[in-house]
Amino acid sequence: MEGTVEIRFAINKNGDVTHVEVVKSINNVLDKAAIKAVEKLPRAHPGMEMDKPGLTYYTVPVKINFR
């Protein structure tokens, strides 16, 4: 089973991953695996607006290949 799931998520002002959701689904199993992978991302640098950290959204493809 393999495919690419598009995931949308946010990095909050503390650098934590939040608001994880599937934008382009393949199937329930791959969707859950992609969500789990994104939720495990390490703390990141938040986006800045007018020199203040804020909520920043990203959409990324997550390629999954189960053998």
PEUR-V183117 format. One record per backbone hydrogen bond with DSSP energy under -0.5 kcal/mol. NH is the residue of the N-H (numbers start at 1). CO is the residue of the C=O. If there is no record, write none. Layout:
BEGIN
[[NH | CO] [NH | CO]]
END
This chain:
BEGIN
[[3 | 64] [5 | 3] [5 | 62] [6 | 24] [7 | 5] [7 | 60] [8 | 21] [9 | 58] [10 | 18] [11 | 56] [12 | 10] [12 | 16] [15 | 12] [18 | 10] [21 | 8] [23 | 6] [24 | 6] [31 | 27] [32 | 28] [33 | 29] [34 | 30] [35 | 31] [36 | 32] [37 | 33] [38 | 34] [39 | 35] [40 | 36] [41 | 38] [44 | 15] [47 | 54] [49 | 52] [52 | 49] [54 | 47] [56 | 11] [58 | 9] [60 | 7] [62 | 5] [63 | 61] [64 | 3] [66 | 1]]
END
